[in-house]
C-alpha cells in the first residue's frame, strides 16, 4: 500500500489562494478532501501537481485563467438604471439570481453602483485572473468503494484527526 497521492486515494489538504499581487484571497486551514483521479471538482493542473506527493508535502500551482477560473465573459455582465433595480440589489456585493426561459439560473453579483446604474457580473470573481494555489497535503488514505463510485469522500467528519 502506497502512502503517496495516486488514483483512488482520498487526499486531504489545506490551501491558500493568492491573486496576481500575492495577496491571499481565500484560505482553508481545515483540510478539504477529494478522491484523486475520480473527483472532478479539483482543477486538473492541481491533480497533476499533487500526484505522487506524500502527507506533509507542499506544492505551489499557478493557474492562468484558461486552466483555473476561466476567462472573463462579457456576456455575463449586465447593467440597468438604479430606478429599475430593487433596493436590496443597489449595493456592491449583493447577489441576484436570474432565470431564463429554459429554466437555467445564473447568479450575478453587484460589482459597481455609479452614475445612476447598477452593474452586475455573473463571472466567477477570479475569472480572467492568474491565481496561485499554495497547497499542503494533510493526509492520504485509500478510498472506499462507495467513495470511488460517487467520486467524492463520504463526509469531512473523518478529518478531525488527520491534520
N, C-alpha and C positions, 0 to 999 in steps of 0.2 A: 504494500500500500504506500502510495506516494504522499509526501507532505507538501507537494508543490501544487500550484494552481494548474488544473488541467480539466478537460472535458468532464462534465457531470459532477463537479465538486461544488459545494456551497461555499462561496467566498464572501467573507465579511470584511468591510474596510471602512475607514474614516477618510474624510477628504476636506480639502479647501478648494474653492473655485475662485480663481483670480482673473481680473479683467486685463486689458492690454497695458494698463499702467501698473499692474502688480497689486492692485487693491483687492482685498478679499471681498467678494460679492455674496458668497454663500459658504457655509461651513457645517459639517456634521461631525460632532465629537462622539455621537453614539453610532456604533457600526451599522452600516447598511449592508444587506445581503442580496446575493443573486446566485443563480445556478449557471456556472461557467459553461459557455458553449451552447446553452439551451435558452436562457432568458434573454429576450431581445430588448430589454429596457436599458441596457448599458451600451454606450457608443462603441461601435466596432473597433475603433482605434484604441480605446481603453482595454477592451477584451484582449486585443493583440498584445498590448504592452504589459499586461498583468500575467499573461500566460507564462508558466514556469516559475513564477515568484513563490516565495515562502512567507509564512507569517512573520511580521516584523519588517519586511521589505518595504521600501518607499520608492515610488515612481512619480515622475512628472510627465504629463501628457499635454501637448499643445494641440488644441483643436481649432483649425480655421473654420469659418462659417460653414463651408461645404461638408465638413466632417463632424460638425458639432450641432449648433442650434439653428443652422440654416441661414440663407441669405435673407436680407430684408426684402419683403414682398410689398410693393407699393399698393397692390390690390387689396391688402388687408388694412389699409388706413382709411379713415373716414372723418369728415368734419361736418358740422352743422351749426346754425345760428344758436347762440345760448338760449334764446327765447323758445326754441323748439325742443329743448332738452330738459327732461325733468330735473328738479333741483338737486336730487341725490347724485346725479351724474355730472354736476357742474364743478367738480373738484378733481385735481390731479390725483391719480391712484384709484379712483372709483372704477369698479368693474361692471360691465354690462354684457348680458348675453343676448345675442341676436339669432333669430331662426329664419331660414329661407323657406321658400315654398315646398321644397323637398323634405323639410323637417330637420335638415342639418343645422347644428348650432355652432356658433363661434363666440368665444369670449373675447371682448375687447376691453382695453384699459385706457382710461382718460390720461393722456400724456401731456396735454397742454390746454390751458384756457386763456385765450388772449384775443384782443381785437374783436370782441363780441362773438367769438367762435369757440366751440369745444372740439378738440382733436382727439380721436380715438385710434388705437393701434391694436390689431389682432395678432401681430407677430410676437414670438417669444421675446421676452425682454433682452435676451442676449443675442438675438438674430443679427447677423451682419458683423458680429464681433469675434475676434480670435480670443478664445478663453483657454486658460491653463488649469488643469486639474492636478493638485498635489494629493496623492493617494498613499495611505499606509495600510497594508494588508494586516488585518487584525487576526483572522483565523481562517482555516480551511478544513472542511470535513467532507466526507462522502455524502452525496445527495441520496435521499430515499427514492424508491421507485415512483412514489406519488409526486415528489418534487420534480423529478425528471419529466414525468408525464405532463405536469402543469406548466413546467418551465419556470416556476417560482418557488422560493423557500416557503415552507409551511407558515411560520409566523416568525416575528422577530423576538418572541419571548425567550427563545433559547440563546439570545445574545448576551444575557446578563453576565455569565461567567467567561465570556470569550475575549474580553479586552484586557 
